Amino acid sequence: MEAEAAVLDGALKVVEHALSHIKWRLRPHAKRRLEIDLMALCTRMRPVVMVDYGGKLPELQDYLCGLLRFCHKESPFFEQLRVMIIEDMIFLIHPKELAGHVNSSLSCRRLYFVDLEQDPPLVGANQCFTILSIVFKSFMPPHYHPQPPSYYFLQMITQSESSLAGVQLVSILNLFARHFPLEENGRIQPCNRTDETDSINSPDGETWSSSQSSDVIDLSSCMKDTKISIPTLNGWLLGYPVIYLFTTDHIEDAIYNLSMKSLRIYRVLVHRMSRPGRSLQQEEEELMSFSVPYDLSMGASEELWAQGFMSQIRAKWEGCRHAWGTLRLEVSECYPQAIVL
């Protein structure tokens, strides 16, 4: 344990040197956020993090690429990490963990959605219904053999609208599966990396291009000709247990419907282990956070989906106790307010 903690401490020092080397001046809060995100990726607590601090594109991309180039040279701790871009969003990813996340979503993980395109009567957890399993099966890559997943909607929706959004979301997930593939035995294949544009055939026969370089994986074209909204894609990509589902045709409806609802804010809080021989960091820090409409989460942390989500997080945490001293879920309430999606 002490040896692992020493490696972690050395890795954080590499980050310090990298920031100084590339002259990336971060505010204290942004620097802590970056350290947490890097640790979460390297310890495989999260497959993807969005970097929405420390600047704007294209300067932010330059900083992140420079940071990883330096860290890759100085420490094997960071060797798996890559920069990924989707339109005007930039992410840090662990490709192997992302491949596992995609495979889980396509095969066995239960995905929960909240429809924000309309404001219908609510239904209880035992009244949630399964949808899209037939669609999902038709889009399965050849090497996926488990039972198709179940999609549980926490709010009643019309099947025509859900099918459009669902089919397009499944199509995007399959494109990610082709870009971050698993071998048939379940091992993760290395990402094919070139300096040219790779073309991949999507399930509907169209061509999807993924521009890659030695520093950046650009998947912006995965959003081409789709009506899936960016918040819906991000909800899945960032590993949220409940995803806001709406298309680009219903952005105003989604903003209105969510702004009229009280929310529960779920925060996964952690203590980082400090240097060898020292105790935990004094303050808890946020690993990730997400929201769910208040009326759809009356059980707060006792909701079945919340318990299942935390069980997955704790299973990962058990494998990296040298990095994270404590882990807990905090739930708070937020009254209706203007929402930006």
C-alpha positions, 0 to 999 in steps of 0.5 A, a space after each residue: 500500500 505504501 509503495 502504491 501511495 508513493 507512486 501516486 505521490 510521484 505522479 502528482 509531482 509529475 503533473 506539477 512539473 508538467 503544468 510549470 513546463 507548459 506554462 498552464 496557470 490554473 486557479 487553485 480550484 481548477 488545479 484540484 479539479 484536474 488532479 482529481 480527474 487525472 487520478 480518477 482516470 488513472 485509477 479507473 474510477 471513471 472512463 471519461 471526464 469532461 474538461 470544462 475548466 482551465 480555458 477554452 478551445 483551441 488553447 485548452 486542447 493545446 494545454 491538455 495535449 502538452 500536459 499529456 505529452 510531458 506526463 507520458 514521457 515522465 511516468 507510466 502512470 499516465 500512459 493510457 490517457 488520451 485527449 478526445 474532442 466531440 465538437 466544442 467539448 474536450 475530454 480526457 479518456 482512458 480508452 480501455 475503460 471507455 471500451 468497457 463502458 461501451 460494452 457494458 452499455 451495449 450488453 448488460 448495463 441498465 440505462 435509466 432515462 428521464 424524458 425531457 421532451 414532455 411533462 407527463 404523469 409520473 410512474 413509480 419504479 415498478 411501472 417502468 417499462 422496457 423499450 428498444 431491446 429489439 432495436 438494440 439487438 438489430 444493431 449489436 456488433 457481431 461479437 456481442 452475445 449477451 442478452 440485450 439491455 433494458 432501458 427504464 424510463 422514469 417518466 412515461 413517454 410516447 414510444 414514437 419519440 423515444 424510438 427516434 432518440 433511442 435508435 440514434 443513441 444506440 447508433 452512436 454507442 455502436 460507433 463508439 464500440 467500433 472505435 474502442 473495440 473489445 476482442 471476442 474474449 473480452 480483452 480490450 484491443 488497442 485503439 487504432 491510431 493514425 494521422 489520417 482520417 479513419 472511416 467506419 461504416 455505421 449500422 445504417 450503411 453511412 460512413 462515419 469518420 473519426 479524425 485522429 492524430 498522435 495527440 487527439 481523438 476527434 469524434 466530432 463526426 459521430 454527431 453528424 446527421 443525428 438529432 441526439 442532444 449533446 447533454 444526452 450524449 454526455 450523460 451516457 459518456 460521463 457515466 451518469 446513472 440517469 440520463 436526460 433524454 431529448 433531441 435537438 428538436 426539443 431543446 427549448 422543451 427540455 430547458 423549460 421542463 427541467 427548469 420547472 422541476 425541483 432537483 436532487 443533486 447527487 455528489 460522489 465525494 472522496 478523500 484523496 490519500 496524501 503522501 506516504 506516512 500522512 493522513 487523508 487530505 483534510 477536505 472531501 472532494 467531488 469525484 462526479 455529480 449529476 441531478 435527477 428531478 425531485 419527484 422521480 427520486 423520492 428515495 434519494 440515495 435509497 433509490 434502486 438505481 442509486 444503490 446499483 450505481 454506488 455498488 459499481 463505484 464502490 467495487 472500483 474503489 476497492 481496487 484503488 484504496 491506496 488513492 482514495 481513502 473514503 467514498 460516499 454519496 451526498 444528496 441535496 435538494 435544489 429548487 426550480 431555477 433557470 437551467 442551461 443545457 
